[in-house]
Amino acid sequence: MTCQTYSFFVLSAVMIYFVHFGNSLNLAQLQNDIDQLKADFNSSHSDVADGGPIFIEKLSDWTERNEKGIILSQIVSRYLEMFENTDKSKAHVRHISEELYTLKNTHSDGSKKAKDLMDIAKLQMTDLKIQRKAVNELFSVLQKLVETPASPKRKRSQSQRRCRC
């Protein structure tokens, strides 16, 4: 499977995920639209496989429902960015784009969480003012970490249940 095919597979997976949690999409129509889009982009071209998939591998690390909402909202945003420069005179492009906008708007919580993560990553931790603020918040942050159950413990219990089969 080529990278762009992976990419379109992810697009389908994103839409299916969001449909599963409350939206109704005509998946058969979307599949036809995506097939037309693959033809538009010549996704069977040999260079598509270079470097591996762009979204699929990143999805495997996001297992919790809330986590998936965060990463999928970012993926949807990237697809929407791609569609900004795509010929919207074609019905299938318009339809996919409209569905993605609907998904993005109905699941904006994941976008906000992703923005929070990006804002934290952008903090200049060498800035003295930022350091002072961070030190003032350190105890509260540590309290939250202590109060929050560690996910590896939960994952361990899930794997123990699987082993009993």
C-alpha positions in Angstrom: 0.0 0.0 0.0 1.3 3.4 -0.9 1.7 6.4 1.5 -1.1 8.3 -0.1 -3.3 5.3 0.0 -2.4 5.1 3.7 -3.3 8.7 4.0 -6.7 8.2 2.4 -7.1 5.1 4.6 -6.5 7.4 7.6 -9.0 9.9 6.2 -11.6 7.1 6.1 -10.6 5.9 9.6 -11.0 9.4 10.9 -14.4 9.7 9.4 -15.5 6.3 10.7 -14.2 7.1 14.2 -16.2 10.3 14.3 -19.3 8.6 12.8 -19.1 6.0 15.6 -19.4 8.7 18.2 -22.5 10.5 17.0 -22.3 11.7 13.5 -24.0 10.2 10.5 -22.0 10.1 7.3 -22.8 8.2 4.1 -19.7 6.1 4.1 -20.4 4.4 0.8 -20.6 7.9 -0.9 -17.4 9.0 0.9 -15.6 5.9 -0.3 -16.6 6.8 -3.8 -15.5 10.4 -3.3 -12.1 9.3 -1.8 -11.6 6.9 -4.8 -12.1 9.8 -7.1 -9.7 11.9 -5.0 -7.1 9.1 -5.3 -7.4 9.3 -9.1 -7.1 13.2 -8.9 -3.9 12.9 -6.9 -2.6 9.9 -8.9 -2.1 8.1 -5.5 -0.7 5.0 -7.2 2.4 6.9 -8.3 5.6 5.1 -7.1 6.9 8.0 -5.0 3.9 7.8 -2.7 5.5 4.9 -0.8 8.7 6.8 -0.1 9.2 7.4 3.6 6.3 5.3 4.8 2.9 6.4 6.0 2.3 9.9 7.4 -0.6 9.4 9.8 -1.2 5.6 10.4 1.9 5.1 12.5 1.1 8.0 14.7 -2.4 6.7 15.4 -1.2 3.5 17.0 0.2 5.2 20.1 -3.1 7.0 20.8 -5.3 4.3 22.3 -7.7 6.1 24.7 -10.9 7.6 23.3 -9.9 11.1 24.5 -6.4 10.7 23.1 -7.7 9.6 19.8 -10.0 12.7 19.7 -6.9 14.9 20.1 -4.8 13.3 17.4 -7.7 12.8 15.0 -8.7 16.5 15.3 -5.1 17.4 14.3 -5.2 15.0 11.3 -8.6 16.5 10.2 -7.0 19.9 10.4 -4.2 18.8 8.2 -6.6 17.4 5.6 -8.6 20.6 5.6 -5.3 22.5 5.0 -4.6 20.2 2.1 -8.1 20.8 0.7 -7.6 24.6 0.8 -5.4 24.3 -2.2 -7.5 21.7 -4.0 -9.9 22.3 -6.8 -13.3 22.6 -5.1 -15.2 22.8 -8.3 -15.3 19.0 -8.2 -18.3 17.6 -6.3 -16.3 14.9 -4.5 -13.7 17.3 -3.2 -16.4 19.7 -1.9 -18.3 16.8 -0.3 -15.2 15.4 1.5 -14.2 18.9 2.6 -17.7 19.7 3.9 -17.7 16.5 5.9 -14.3 17.2 7.4 -15.4 20.7 8.4 -18.5 19.2 10.1 -16.4 16.7 11.9 -13.9 19.3 13.0 -16.7 21.6 14.3 -18.5 18.9 16.2 -15.3 17.7 17.8 -13.6 20.9 18.6 -12.6 19.7 22.1 -9.7 17.7 20.6 -8.5 20.7 18.7 -8.4 22.8 21.9 -6.5 20.1 23.7 -4.0 19.8 20.8 -3.6 23.6 20.8 -2.8 23.4 24.5 -0.2 20.8 23.9 1.4 23.0 21.1 1.3 26.0 23.4 3.1 24.1 26.1 5.7 22.9 23.6 6.4 26.5 22.4 7.1 27.8 25.9 10.6 29.3 26.1 11.9 27.5 29.2 15.1 29.6 29.1 13.1 32.8 29.7 13.4 33.8 33.4 9.8 35.0 33.7 8.6 31.6 32.3 10.9 29.8 34.8 9.5 31.9 37.7 5.9 31.1 36.8 6.8 27.4 36.3 8.4 27.2 39.7 5.4 28.9 41.3 3.1 26.2 39.7 5.4 23.2 40.3 3.8 22.0 43.5 0.3 22.2 42.0 1.5 20.3 38.9 3.1 17.6 41.1 -0.2 17.3 43.1 -2.1 16.7 39.8 0.4 14.1 38.8 0.0 12.3 42.1 -3.8 12.5 41.9 -3.9 11.2 38.3 -3.7 7.4 38.1 -0.8 6.2 36.0 -2.0 4.7 32.7 0.7 1.8 32.6 -1.0 0.3 35.6 -4.3 0.2 33.8 -2.7 -1.1 30.6 -1.1 -3.9 32.7 -4.5 -5.0 34.0 -5.9 -5.0 30.5 -3.1 -7.2 29.3 -3.5 -9.6 32.2 -7.2 -10.0 31.2 -6.2 -10.8 27.7 -3.7 -13.5 28.9 -6.5 -15.5 30.6 -8.0 -16.5 27.2 
